[in-house]
Amino acid sequence: MVGATGLSAVPMASRVANEIAIKHDPTNHILQYCMSSNISGVIGSAVAAGVLISFLG
């Protein structure tokens, strides 16, 4: 579930993954890990876009 949040909208994907984890196990709080994956995906996309723009521009 945490890996899936790296490719989706911030912060809704993290909240959804956390809710699913809590439904499965009420003591399983993974929101902070989902948010870090989410933000890493955003940073990676920004870096990739910058590299692509530098090659094309």
Residue, then its C-alpha position, 0 to 999 in steps of 0.5 A: m500500500v505504501g508504494a502505491t501512494g508514490l504515484s498518486a495525488v497528494p495527500m488523498a492517496s495517503r489518507v486512503a491507504n491509511e484508512i485501508a490499513i486501519k480497517h485491516d488492523p486498528t493498530n496499523h497507522i501508516l500515514q507518515y510512511c504513506m506521506s513520505s512516499n507521496i512526497s518522494g513521488v512528487i519530488g521525483s516527478a519534478v526532477a524528471a520534468g526538469v531534466l526533460i525540459s533541460f534536454l528539450g529546451 
